Amino acid sequence: NFKETELLRLFLARPNVILPKEEIITKVWGYDSDVGDNNVEAYISFLRKKLHFVGSNCEIVSLKKLGYKLEAPND
């Protein structure tokens, strides 16, 4: 899915950085989009499932009232 790919690219470009929902919407769907928070939550869920399915050791973490971040272990 194109939006999932864009979302993953956004997280990979800034690992361990908190991304607010508003920034995610702007970068993935565009500034003039009428997409809401529920859309972001749904796509985060889709992406988490795919990361789990492929055995990734990265995790998308929710930070209440702040946003999301991609946590990658320090190997």
Number of C-alpha atoms within 10 A of each C-alpha: 8 8 13 16 12 15 19 18 12 18 20 15 10 13 15 17 14 17 19 15 19 14 14 19 20 13 13 19 16 12 12 8 10 9 14 11 12 10 12 20 14 11 15 19 13 13 20 17 12 13 16 12 9 8 9 11 10 14 16 19 15 16 12 7 8 11 16 21 21 21 18 14 9 4 3
